[in-house]
Amino acid sequence: MKFKSRNRYNKTDFVRYNKYLYLDILIELGEEYLTTIPVKKELLEELVDLKLRFLYDEIDKVLVKWSYESPTKFLSNAKNGILDEAENDAIALRHLFDQREELFNLKRDWNISE
């Protein structure tokens, strides 16, 4: 799982070992350091589920704002110029979908490795 943030994390990987997932964090502070932190799998699953709920809430906010029920219809209408000034929300919605997909892939990888 890769992400960029203000916390200077460049890369995060999860490695399964027994009941713990080891969180490998590559931190760039002029030089690169690798830190491994043991985290219970249940805690990480709960955090991922919480993040997924947040993403769904944010997706719903965008759709309610534009009075749409279907995200694909909203994205299509925004792309085709049917909705004026919807570009920023369409970009945000696409980003939310990408984050959701990344979390689903992470959960799938955890289940495969069990």
Sequence and secondary structure as in RCSB ss.txt:
>XXXX:A:sequence
MKFKSRNRYNKTDFVRYNKYLYLDILIELGEEYLTTIPVKKELLEELVDLKLRFLYDEIDKVLVKWSYESPTKFL
SNAKNGILDEAENDAIALRHLFDQREELFNLKRDWNISE
>XXXX:A:secstr
 B   TT EEEEEEEEETTEEEEEEEEESSSEEEEEEEEEHHHHHHHHHHHHHHHHHHHHHHHHHTT S HHHHH
HHHHTT STT HHHHHHHHHHHHHHHHHHHHHHHHHHH 
